[in-house]
Amino acid sequence: MLAVVDSVTVMNVGPVSRQKDGLPLARWGLLTRHAGHWTPEFRRTAYDVAGAAAWARAHAPSQAAAFEGRWLTDGREP
């Protein structure tokens, strides 16, 4: 999301683990300044999805562990 609120540019790429499109890639944003203006770029990067899912299954509260792990591996809400 990119918005201007009270003359302030707000960039929110969302959480890494909450993908909704089936692509389990980390989302992040890059702001670069050129000639006094900021340019936003929304990017996605591969990461160790299996490792992140294993960590979530091991460390999330027991009622959410399987759900969180599956969301990471599937790239969308189970």
C-alpha positions as CSV (number, residue, x, y, z in Angstrom):
1,M,0.0,0.0,0.0
2,L,1.2,3.5,-0.8
3,A,-0.7,6.5,0.4
4,V,-0.2,10.1,1.3
5,V,-1.6,11.1,4.7
6,D,-1.3,14.7,5.8
7,S,1.6,15.3,3.3
8,V,3.4,12.2,4.6
9,T,4.0,9.3,2.2
10,V,3.2,6.0,3.9
11,M,4.5,2.7,2.4
12,N,3.2,-0.6,3.9
13,V,4.4,-3.8,2.1
14,G,2.5,-6.0,4.5
15,P,3.9,-8.9,6.7
16,V,6.3,-11.4,5.2
17,S,4.2,-14.4,6.2
18,R,0.8,-13.2,5.2
19,Q,0.8,-13.7,1.5
20,K,-2.6,-13.9,-0.3
21,D,-1.7,-14.8,-3.8
22,G,0.0,-18.2,-3.5
23,L,3.5,-16.9,-3.9
24,P,5.5,-17.6,-0.7
25,L,8.0,-14.7,-1.2
26,A,9.0,-12.1,1.3
27,R,7.6,-8.7,0.5
28,W,9.6,-5.6,1.1
29,G,9.8,-2.0,0.0
30,L,12.7,0.2,-1.2
31,L,12.5,3.9,-1.1
32,T,15.0,5.8,-3.2
33,R,15.4,9.6,-3.4
34,H,16.1,11.2,-6.8
35,A,16.1,15.0,-7.4
36,G,14.2,15.6,-4.1
37,H,11.5,13.1,-4.7
38,W,11.0,9.7,-3.2
39,T,10.3,6.7,-5.4
40,P,8.8,3.6,-3.9
41,E,9.5,0.1,-5.2
42,F,7.6,-2.9,-4.0
43,R,9.8,-6.0,-4.2
44,R,9.6,-9.8,-3.5
45,T,12.4,-12.1,-2.5
46,A,12.7,-15.8,-2.1
47,Y,13.6,-17.0,1.4
48,D,13.8,-20.3,3.3
49,V,10.1,-20.9,3.4
50,A,10.5,-24.5,4.7
51,G,12.7,-23.3,7.6
52,A,10.3,-20.4,8.5
53,A,7.4,-22.9,8.5
54,A,9.3,-25.3,10.7
55,W,10.1,-22.5,13.1
56,A,6.5,-21.4,13.2
57,R,5.2,-24.9,13.8
58,A,7.8,-25.3,16.7
59,H,7.2,-21.8,18.3
60,A,3.7,-20.6,17.6
61,P,1.0,-21.2,20.2
62,S,-0.1,-24.8,19.8
63,Q,-3.6,-23.9,18.5
64,A,-2.0,-21.9,15.7
65,A,1.2,-23.7,14.9
66,A,-0.1,-25.9,12.0
67,F,-2.1,-23.0,10.6
68,E,0.9,-20.6,10.6
69,G,3.2,-23.2,9.0
70,R,0.8,-24.0,6.3
71,W,0.1,-20.3,5.5
72,L,3.9,-19.9,5.0
73,T,4.3,-22.9,2.7
74,D,1.1,-22.3,0.7
75,G,1.6,-18.6,0.3
76,R,-2.1,-18.0,1.2
77,E,-4.5,-18.5,4.1
78,P,-5.3,-22.2,4.5
